[in-house]
Amino acid sequence: MNVAESIKASLREVRDYPKPGIVFKDITPLLANPELMRAAVQLLADRYRAAKPDAIAACEARGFIFGSILAMELAVPFVPVRKAGKLPYKTLKQDYALEYGHATLEMHIDAVQPGWNVLVHDDVLATGGTAAATAKLIHFAGGHVAGFSFIINLSFLLGEEKLKHEFGIEPYSLVTF
């Protein structure tokens, strides 16, 4: 079994979470397998190593797990992108829609330097709202989006199409449903 198949087999589906009608793809069983986590991060790093991103921006909360490890693997800064009110310093804000509601993301105003090429990472690509909001924060700070990476792409929610259309960048995912 290859890495993508192993990741897919490790995931758990939780029905009606976080609200009725949603089938949540839970990555916590993947987190319990250090060898598979290492292989997943290595695939992501290998994909983006030649692009030499200046930083990895990852979305709260599960995106932090792989995003921070990926930043260490590529020896670049990690930029946390959080829900409103969670960061202690001055922030840039971006509202967005997600699969089951609306939210606001924030990033410290000095987290991305002008001209930086920043890889956006999250655990799941659903509607593309979180990744698009993160990309807008990077642009507001004067940076450029070097790419979008995900563990899981829920292609039936069309987030991949949204990101391609809005930013002209083909997202990369380890597994697709």
Contact map, one row per residue, 1 for C-alpha under 8 A:
111011000000000000000000000000000000000000000000000000000000000000000000000000000000000000000000000000000000000000000000000000000000000000000000000000000000000000000000000000000
111111000000000000000000000000000000000000000000000000000000000000000000000000000000000000000000000000000000000000000000000000000000000000000000000000000000000000000000000000000
111111100000000000000000000000000001001100000000000000000000000000000000000000000000000000000000000000000000000000000000000000000000000000000000000000000000000000000000000000000
011111110000000000000000000000000000000000000000000000000000000000000000000000000000000000000000000000000000000000000000000000000000000000000000000000000000000000000000000001100
111111111000000000000000000000000000000000000000000000000000000000000000000000000000000000000000000000000000000000000000000000000000000000000000000000000000000000000000000000100
111111111100000000000000000000000001000000000000000000000000000000000000000000000000000000000000000000000000000000000000000000000000000000000000000000000000000000000000000000000
001111111110000000000000000001000001000100000000000000000000000000000000000000000000000000000000000000000000000000000000000000000000000000000000000000000000000000000000000000100
000111111110000000000000000000000000000000000000000000000000000000000000000000000000000000000000000000000000000000000000000000000000000000000000000000000000000000000000000000100
000011111110000000000000000000000000000000000000000000000000000000000000000000000000000000000000000000000000000000000000000000000000000000000000000000000000000000000000000000000
000001111111000000000000001011000000000000000000000000000000000000000000000000000000000000000000000000000000000000000000000000000000000000000000000000000000000000000000000000000
000000111111100000000000111111000000000000000000000000000000000000000000000000000000000000000000000000000000000000000000000000000000000000000000000000000000000000000000000000000
000000000111110000000000111110000000000000000000000000000000000000000000000000000000000000000000000000000000000000000000000000000000000000000000000000000000000000000000000000000
000000000011111000000011110000000000000000000000000000000000000000000000000000000000000000000000000000000000000000000000000000000000000000000000000000000000000000000000000000000
000000000001111110000011110000000000000000000000000000000000000000000000000000000000000000000000000000000000000000000000000000000000000000000000000000000000000000000000000000000
000000000000111110011111000000000000000000000000000000000000000000000000000000000000000000000000000000000000000000000000000000000000000000000000000000000000000000000000000000000
000000000000011111111111000000000000000000000000000000000000000000000000000000000000000000000000000000000000000000000000000000000000000000000000000000000000000000000000000000000
000000000000011111111111000000000000000000000000000000000000000000000000000000000000000000000000000000000000000000000000000000000000000000000000000000000000000000000000000000000
000000000000000111110101000000000000000000000000000000000000000000000000000000000000000000000000000000000000000000000000000000000000000000000000000000000000000000000000000000000
000000000000000111111100000000000000000000000000000000000000000000000000000000000000000000000000000100000000000000000000000000000000000000000000000000000000000000000000000000000
000000000000001111111100000000000000000000000000000000000000000000000000000000000000000000000000000000000000000000000000000000000000000000000000000000000000000000000000000000000
000000000000001110111110000000000000000000000000000000000000000000000000000000000000000000000000000000000000000000000000000000000000000000000000000000000000000000000000000000000
000000000000001111111111000000000000000000000000000000000000000000000000000000000000000000000000000000000000000000000000000000000000000000000000000000000000000000000000000000000
000000000000111110001111100000000000000000000000000000000000000000000000000000000000000000000000000000000000000000000000000000000000000000000000000000000000000000000000000000000
000000000000111111000111110000000000000000000000000000000000000000000000000000000000000000000000000000000000000000000000000000000000000000000000000000000000000000000000000000000
000000000011110000000011111000000000000000000000000000000000000000000000000000000000000000000000000000000000000000000000000000000000000000000000000000000000000000000000000000000
000000000011110000000001111110000000000000000000000000000000000000000000000000000000000000000000000000000000000000000000000000000000000000000000000000000000000000000000000000000
000000000111000000000000111111100000000000000000000000000000000000000000000000000000000000000000000000000000000000000000000000000000000000000000000000000000000000000000000000000
000000000011000000000000011111110000000000000000000000000000000000000000000000000000000000000000000000000000000000000000000000000000000000000000000000000000000000000000000000000
000000000111000000000000011111111000000000000000000000000000000000000000000000000000000000000000000000000000000000000000000000000000000000000000000000000000000000000000000000000
000000100110000000000000001111111101100000000000000000000000000000000000000000000000000000000000000000000000000000000000000000000000000000000000000000000000000000000000000000000
000000000000000000000000001111111100100000000000000000000000000000000000000000000000000000000000000000000000000000000000000000000000000000000000000000000000000000000000000000000
000000000000000000000000000111111100000000000000000000000000000000000000000000000000000000000000000000000000000000000000000000000000000000000000000000000000000000000000000000000
000000000000000000000000000011111111100000000000000000000000000000000000000000000000000000000000000000000000000000000000000000000000000000000000000000000000000000000000000000000
000000000000000000000000000001111111110000000000000000000000000000000000000000000000000000000000000000000000000000000000000000000000000000000000000000000000000000000000000000000
000000000000000000000000000000001111111000000000000000000000000000000000000000000000000000000000000000000000000000000000000000000000000000000000000000000000000000000000000000000
001001100000000000000000000001001111111100000000000000000000000000000000000000000000000000000000000000000000000000000000000000000000000000000000000000000000000000000000000000000
000000000000000000000000000001101111111110000000000000000000000000000000000000000000000000000000000000000000000000000000000000000000000000000000000000000000000000000000000000000
000000000000000000000000000000000111111111000000000000000000000000000000000000000000000000000000000000000000000000000000000000000000000000000000000000000000000000000000000000000
001000000000000000000000000000000011111111100000000000000000000000000000000000000000000000000000000000000000000000000000000000000000000000000000000000000000000000000000000000000
001000100000000000000000000000000001111111110000000000000000000000000000000000000000000000000000000000000000000000000000000000000000000000000000000000100000000000000000000001000
000000000000000000000000000000000000111111111000000000000000000001001100000000000000000000000000000000000000000000000000000000000000000000000000000000000000000000000000000000000
000000000000000000000000000000000000011111111100000000000000000000000000000000000000000000000000000000000000000000000000000000000000000000000000000000000000000000000000000000000
000000000000000000000000000000000000001111111110000000000000000000000000000000000000000000000000000000000000000000000000000000000000000000000000000000000000000000000000000001000
000000000000000000000000000000000000000111111111000000000000000000000100000000000000000000000000000000000000000000000000000000000000000000000000000010000000000000000000000001000
000000000000000000000000000000000000000011111111100000000000000000000100110000000000000000000000000000000000000000000000000000000000000000000000000000000000000000000000000000000
000000000000000000000000000000000000000001111111110000000000000000000000000000000000000000000000000000000000000000000000000000000000000000000000000000000000000000000000000000000
000000000000000000000000000000000000000000111111110000000000000000000000000000000000000000000000000000000000000000000000000000000000000000000000000000000000000000000000000000000
000000000000000000000000000000000000000000011111111110000000000000000000000000000000000000000000000000000000000000000000000000000000000000000000000000000000000000000000000000000
000000000000000000000000000000000000000000001111111110000000000000000000010000000000000000000000000000000000000000000000000000000000000000000000000000000000000000000000000000000
000000000000000000000000000000000000000000000111111100000000000000000000000000000000000000000000000000000000000000000000000000000000000000000000000000000000000000000000000000000
000000000000000000000000000000000000000000000001111110000000000000000000000000000000000000000000000000000000000000000000000000000000000000000000010000000000000000000000000000000
000000000000000000000000000000000000000000000001111111000000000000000000010000000000000000000000000000000000000000000000000000000000000000000000000000000000000000000000000000000
000000000000000000000000000000000000000000000001101111110000000000000000000100000000000000000000000000000000000000011110000000000000000000000000010000000000000000000000000000000
000000000000000000000000000000000000000000000000000111110000000000000000000110000000000000000000000000000000000000011100000000000000000000000000000000000000000000000000000000000
000000000000000000000000000000000000000000000000000011111000000000000010000111100000000000000000000000000000000100011110000000000000000000000000000000000000000000000000000000000
000000000000000000000000000000000000000000000000000011111100000000110110000111100000000000000000000000000000000000000111100000000000000000000000000000000000000000000000000000000
000000000000000000000000000000000000000000000000000000111110000000100000000001111000000000000000000000000000000000000111100000000000010000000000000000000000000000000000000000000
000000000000000000000000000000000000000000000000000000011111001100110000000001111000000000000000000000000000000000000001110000000000000000000000000000000000000000000000000000000
000000000000000000000000000000000000000000000000000000001111111100000000000000011100000000000000000000000000000000000000110000000110010000000000000000000000000000000000000000000
000000000000000000000000000000000000000000000000000000000111111100000000000000011110000000000000000000000000000000000000000000000000000000000000000000000000000000000000000000000
000000000000000000000000000000000000000000000000000000000011111110000000000000000100000000000000000000000000000000000000000000000000000000000000000000000000000000000000000000000
000000000000000000000000000000000000000000000000000000000011111111000000000000000000000000000000000000000000000000000000011000000000000000000000000000000000000000000000000000000
000000000000000000000000000000000000000000000000000000000111111111100000000000000000000000000000000000000000000000000000111000000000000000000000000000000000000000000000000000000
000000000000000000000000000000000000000000000000000000000111111111110000000000010000000000000000000000000000000000000000010000000000000000000000000000000000000000000000000000000
000000000000000000000000000000000000000000000000000000000000111111111000000000000000000000000000000000000000000000000000000000000000000000000000000000000000000000000000000000000
000000000000000000000000000000000000000010000000000000000000011111111100000000000000000000000000000000000000000000000000111000000000000000000000000000000000000000000000000000000
000000000000000000000000000000000000000000000000000000011100001111111110000001000000000000000000000000000000000000000000110000000000000000000000000000000000000000000000000000000
000000000000000000000000000000000000000000000000000000010100000111111111000001000000000000000000000000000000000000000000000000000000000000000000000000000000000000000000000000000
000000000000000000000000000000000000000010000000000000000000000011111111100000000000000000000000000000000000000000000000000000000000000000000000000000000000000000000000000000000
000000000000000000000000000000000000000010011000000000010000000001111111110000000000000000000000000000000000000000000000000000000000000000000000000000000000000000000000000000000
000000000000000000000000000000000000000000000000000000110000000000111111111111000000000000000000000000000000000000000000000000000000000000000000000000000000000000000000000000000
000000000000000000000000000000000000000000000000000000000000000000011111111111000000000000000000000000000000000000000000000000000000000000000000000000000000000000000000000000000
000000000000000000000000000000000000000000001000000000000000000000001111111000000000000000000000000000000000000000000000000000000000000000000000000000000000000000000000000000000
000000000000000000000000000000000000000000001000100100000000000000000111111100000000000000000000000000000000000000000000000000000000000000000000000000000000000000000000000000000
000000000000000000000000000000000000000000000000000000000000000000000011111110000000000000000000000000000000000000000000000000000000000000000000000000000000000000000000000000000
000000000000000000000000000000000000000000000000000011110000000000000011011111000000000000000000000000000000000000000000000000000000000000000000000000000000000000000000000000000
000000000000000000000000000000000000000000000000000001110000000000000011001111100000000000000000000000000000000000000000000000000000000000000000000000000000000000000000000000000
000000000000000000000000000000000000000000000000000000111100000000110011000111110000000000000000000000000000000000000000000000000000000000000000000000000000000000000000000000000
000000000000000000000000000000000000000000000000000000111100000000000000000011111000000000000000000000000010001100000000000000000000000000000000000000000000000000000000000000000
000000000000000000000000000000000000000000000000000000001111000100000000000001111100000000000000000000000010000000000000000000000000000000000000000000000000000000000000000000000
000000000000000000000000000000000000000000000000000000001111000000000000000000111110000000000000000000001110000000000000000000000000010000000000000000000000000000000000000000000
000000000000000000000000000000000000000000000000000000000011100000000000000000011111011000000000000000001110000000000000000000000000000000000000000000000000000000000000000000000
000000000000000000000000000000000000000000000000000000000001000000000000000000001111110000000000000000111100000000000000000000000000000000000000000000000000000000000000000000000
000000000000000000000000000000000000000000000000000000000000000000000000000000000111111000001000000000111100000000000000000000000000000000000000000000000000000000000000000000000
000000000000000000000000000000000000000000000000000000000000000000000000000000000011111100000000000000000100000000000000000000000000000000000000000000000000000000000000000000000
000000000000000000000000000000000000000000000000000000000000000000000000000000000111111100000000000000000000000000000000000000000000000000000000000000000000000000000000000000000
000000000000000000000000000000000000000000000000000000000000000000000000000000000101111111100000000000000111000000000000000000000000000000000000000000000000000000000000000000000
000000000000000000000000000000000000000000000000000000000000000000000000000000000000111111000000000000000000000000000000000000000000000000000000000000000000000000000000000000000
000000000000000000000000000000000000000000000000000000000000000000000000000000000000001111100000000000000001000000000000000000000000000000000000000000000000000000000000000000000
000000000000000000000000000000000000000000000000000000000000000000000000000000000000001111110000000000000001100000000000000000000000000000000000000000000000000000000000000000000
000000000000000000000000000000000000000000000000000000000000000000000000000000000000001011111000000000000111100000000000000000000000000000000000000000000000000000000000000000000
000000000000000000000000000000000000000000000000000000000000000000000000000000000000000001111100000000000111100000000000000000000000000010011000000000000000000000000000000000000
000000000000000000000000000000000000000000000000000000000000000000000000000000000001000000111110000000011110000000000000000000000000000010000000000000000000000000000000000000000
000000000000000000000000000000000000000000000000000000000000000000000000000000000000000000011111000000011100000000000000000000000000110110000000000000000000000000000000000000000
000000000000000000000000000000000000000000000000000000000000000000000000000000000000000000001111100001111000000000000000000000000000100000000000000000000000000000000000000000000
000000000000000000000000000000000000000000000000000000000000000000000000000000000000000000000111110001111000000000000000000000001100100000000000000000000000000000000000000000000
000000000000000000000000000000000000000000000000000000000000000000000000000000000000000000000011111111100000000000000000000000001100000000000000000000000000000000000000000000000
000000000000000000000000000000000000000000000000000000000000000000000000000000000000000000000001111111100000000000000000000001111100000000000000000000000000000000000000000000000
000000000000000000000000000000000000000000000000000000000000000000000000000000000000000000000000111110000000000000000000000001100000000000000000000000000000000000000000000000000
000000000000000000100000000000000000000000000000000000000000000000000000000000000000000000000000111111000000000000000000000000000000000000000000000000000000000000000000000000000
000000000000000000000000000000000000000000000000000000000000000000000000000000000000000000000000111111100000000000000000000000000000000000000000000000000000000000000000000000000
000000000000000000000000000000000000000000000000000000000000000000000000000000000000000000000011110111110000000000000000000000000000000000000000000000000000000000000000000000000
000000000000000000000000000000000000000000000000000000000000000000000000000000000011000000000011110011111000000000000000000000000000000000000000000000000000000000000000000000000
000000000000000000000000000000000000000000000000000000000000000000000000000000000011000000001111000001111100000000000000000000000000000000000000000000000000000000000000000000000
000000000000000000000000000000000000000000000000000000000000000000000000000000001111000000001111000000111110000000000000000000000100110000000000000000000000000000000000000000000
000000000000000000000000000000000000000000000000000000000000000000000000000000001111101000111100000000011111000000000000000000000000000010000000000000000000000000000000000000000
000000000000000000000000000000000000000000000000000000000000000000000000000000111100001000111000000000001111101000000000000000000000000010000000000000000000000000000000000000000
000000000000000000000000000000000000000000000000000000000000000000000000000000000000001011110000000000000111111000000000000000000000000000000000000000000000000000000000000000000
000000000000000000000000000000000000000000000000000000000000000000000000000000000000000001110000000000000011111100000000000000000000000000001000000000000000000000000000000000000
000000000000000000000000000000000000000000000000000000000000000000000000000000000000000000000000000000000001111110000000000000000000000000001000000000000000000000000000000000000
000000000000000000000000000000000000000000000000000000000000000000000000000000100000000000000000000000000011111110000000000000000000000000000000000000000000000000000000000000000
000000000000000000000000000000000000000000000000000000100000000000000000000000100000000000000000000000000000111111010100000000000000000001001110000000000000000000000000000000000
000000000000000000000000000000000000000000000000000000000000000000000000000000000000000000000000000000000000011111110000000000000000000000001110000000000000000000000000000000000
000000000000000000000000000000000000000000000000000000000000000000000000000000000000000000000000000000000000000111110000000000000000000000001110000000000000000000000000000000000
000000000000000000000000000000000000000000000000000000000000000000000000000000000000000000000000000000000000000011111000000000000000000000000111000000000000000000000000000000000
000000000000000000000000000000000000000000000000000011100000000000000000000000000000000000000000000000000000000111111100000000000000000000000111000000000000000000000000000000000
000000000000000000000000000000000000000000000000000011100000000000000000000000000000000000000000000000000000000000111110000000000000000000000011110000000000000000000000000000000
000000000000000000000000000000000000000000000000000011111000000000000000000000000000000000000000000000000000000100011111000000000000000001000011111000000000000000000000000000000
000000000000000000000000000000000000000000000000000010111000000000000000000000000000000000000000000000000000000000001111100000000000000000000000111110000000000000000000000000000
000000000000000000000000000000000000000000000000000000011100000000000000000000000000000000000000000000000000000000000111110000000010011000000000111110000000000000000000000000000
000000000000000000000000000000000000000000000000000000011110001001100000000000000000000000000000000000000000000000000011111000000010000000000000000111000000000000000000000000000
000000000000000000000000000000000000000000000000000000000110011101100000000000000000000000000000000000000000000000000001111110000010000000000000000011100000000000000000000000000
000000000000000000000000000000000000000000000000000000000000011001000000000000000000000000000000000000000000000000000000111110000000000000000000000001110000000000000000000000000
000000000000000000000000000000000000000000000000000000000000000000000000000000000000000000000000000000000000000000000000011111000000000000000000000001111100000000000000000000000
000000000000000000000000000000000000000000000000000000000000000000000000000000000000000000000000000000000000000000000000011111110010000000000000000001011110001100000000000000000
000000000000000000000000000000000000000000000000000000000000000000000000000000000000000000000000011000000000000000000000000111111000000000000000000000001110111000000000000000000
000000000000000000000000000000000000000000000000000000000000000000000000000000000000000000000000011000000000000000000000000011111100000000000000000000000000111101000000000000000
000000000000000000000000000000000000000000000000000000000000000000000000000000000000000000000000010000000000000000000000000011111111000000000000000000000000011101100000000000000
000000000000000000000000000000000000000000000000000000000000000000000000000000000000000000000001110000000000000000000000000001111111100000000000000000000000001000000000000000000
000000000000000000000000000000000000000000000000000000000010000000000000000000000000000000000001110000001000000000000000000000111111110000000000000000000000000000000000000000000
000000000000000000000000000000000000000000000000000000000010000000000000000000000000000000000000000000000000000000000001110010011111111000000000000100000000000000100000000000000
000000000000000000000000000000000000000000000000000000000000000000000000000000000000000000000000000000000000000000000000000000011111111100000000000000000000000000100000000000000
000000000000000000000000000000000000000000000000000000000000000000000000000000000000000000000111000000001000000000000000000000001111111110000000000000000000000000000000000000000
000000000000000000000000000000000000000000000000000000001010000000000000000000001000000000000100000000001000000000000001000000000111111111000000000000000000000000000000000000000
000000000000000000000000000000000000000000000000000000000000000000000000000000000000000000000000000000000000000000000001000000000011111111100001100000000000000000000000000000000
000000000000000000000000000000000000000000000000000000000000000000000000000000000000000000000100000000000000000000000000000000000001111111110000000000000000000000000000000000000
000000000000000000000000000000000000000000000000000000000000000000000000000000000000000000011100000000000110000000000000000000000000111111111000000000000000000000000000000000000
000000000000000000000000000000000000000000000000000000000000000000000000000000000000000000000000000000000000000100000100000000000000011111111111100000000000000000000000000000000
000000000000000000000000000000000000000000000000000000000000000000000000000000000000000000000000000000000000000000000000000000000000001111111111100000000000000000000000000000000
000000000000000000000000000000000000000000000000000000000000000000000000000000000000000000010000000000000000000000000000000000000000000111111110000000000000000000000000000000000
000000000000000000000000000000000000000000000000000000000000000000000000000000000000000000010000000000000000110111000000000000000000000011111110000000000000000000000000000000000
000000000000000000000000000000000000000000000000000000000000000000000000000000000000000000000000000000000000000111110000000000000000000001111111000000000000000000000000000000000
000000000000000000000000000000000000000000000000000000000000000000000000000000000000000000000000000000000000000111111100000000000000000001111111100000000000000000000000000000000
000000000000000000000000000000000000000000000000000000000000000000000000000000000000000000000000000000000000000000111100000000000000001001100111110000000000000000000000000000000
000000000000000000000000000000000000000000000000000000000000000000000000000000000000000000000000000000000000000000001111000000000000001001100011111100000000000000000000000000000
000000000000000000000000000000000000000000000000001010000000000000000000000000000000000000000000000000000000000000001111000000000000000000000001111100000000000000000000000000000
000000000000000000000000000000000000000000000000000000000000000000000000000000000000000000000000000000000000000000000111000000000000000000000000111110000000000000000000111100000
000000000000000000000000000000000000000000000000000000000000000000000000000000000000000000000000000000000000000000000011100000000010000000000000111111000000000000000000111100000
000000000000000000000000000000000000000000010000000000000000000000000000000000000000000000000000000000000000000000000011110000000000000000000000001111100000000000000000001110000
000000000000000000000000000000000000000000000000000000000000000000000000000000000000000000000000000000000000000000000000111110000000000000000000000111111000000000000000001111000
000000000000000000000000000000000000000100000000000000000000000000000000000000000000000000000000000000000000000000000000011100000000000000000000000011111000000000000000000011100
000000000000000000000000000000000000000000000000000000000000000000000000000000000000000000000000000000000000000000000000001110000000000000000000000001111100000000000000000011111
000000000000000000000000000000000000000000000000000000000000000000000000000000000000000000000000000000000000000000000000000111000000000000000000000001111110000100000000000011111
000000000000000000000000000000000000000000000000000000000000000000000000000000000000000000000000000000000000000000000000000111000000000000000000000000011111111000000000000000011
000000000000000000000000000000000000000000000000000000000000000000000000000000000000000000000000000000000000000000000000000011000000000000000000000000001111111100000000000000011
000000000000000000000000000000000000000000000000000000000000000000000000000000000000000000000000000000000000000000000000000000000000000000000000000000000111110000000000000000001
000000000000000000000000000000000000000000000000000000000000000000000000000000000000000000000000000000000000000000000000000001100000000000000000000000000111111000000000000000000
000000000000000000000000000000000000000000000000000000000000000000000000000000000000000000000000000000000000000000000000000001110000000000000000000000000111111111000000000000000
000000000000000000000000000000000000000000000000000000000000000000000000000000000000000000000000000000000000000000000000000011111000000000000000000000000110111111100000000000000
000000000000000000000000000000000000000000000000000000000000000000000000000000000000000000000000000000000000000000000000000010110000000000000000000000001010011111110000011000000
000000000000000000000000000000000000000000000000000000000000000000000000000000000000000000000000000000000000000000000000000000000000000000000000000000000000011111111000000000000
000000000000000000000000000000000000000000000000000000000000000000000000000000000000000000000000000000000000000000000000000000110000000000000000000000000000011111111100000000000
000000000000000000000000000000000000000000000000000000000000000000000000000000000000000000000000000000000000000000000000000000010011000000000000000000000000001111111111111000000
000000000000000000000000000000000000000000000000000000000000000000000000000000000000000000000000000000000000000000000000000000000000000000000000000000000000000111111111111000000
000000000000000000000000000000000000000000000000000000000000000000000000000000000000000000000000000000000000000000000000000000000000000000000000000000000000000011111111100000000
000000000000000000000000000000000000000000000000000000000000000000000000000000000000000000000000000000000000000000000000000000000000000000000000000000000000000001111111000000000
000000000000000000000000000000000000000000000000000000000000000000000000000000000000000000000000000000000000000000000000000000000000000000000000000000000000000000111111100000000
000000000000000000000000000000000000000000000000000000000000000000000000000000000000000000000000000000000000000000000000000000000000000000000000000000000000000000111111110000000
000000000000000000000000000000000000000000000000000000000000000000000000000000000000000000000000000000000000000000000000000000000000000000000000001100000000000000111011111000000
000000000000000000000000000000000000000000000000000000000000000000000000000000000000000000000000000000000000000000000000000000000000000000000000001100000000000100110001111100000
000000000000000000000000000000000000000000000000000000000000000000000000000000000000000000000000000000000000000000000000000000000000000000000000001111000000000100110000111110000
000000000000000000000000000000000000000000000000000000000000000000000000000000000000000000000000000000000000000000000000000000000000000000000000001111000000000000000000011111000
000000000000000000000000000000000000000000000000000000000000000000000000000000000000000000000000000000000000000000000000000000000000000000000000000011111000000000000000001111110
000100000000000000000000000000000000000100110000000000000000000000000000000000000000000000000000000000000000000000000000000000000000000000000000000001111000000000000000000111110
000110110000000000000000000000000000000000000000000000000000000000000000000000000000000000000000000000000000000000000000000000000000000000000000000000111000000000000000000011111
000000000000000000000000000000000000000000000000000000000000000000000000000000000000000000000000000000000000000000000000000000000000000000000000000000011110000000000000000011111
000000000000000000000000000000000000000000000000000000000000000000000000000000000000000000000000000000000000000000000000000000000000000000000000000000011111000000000000000000111
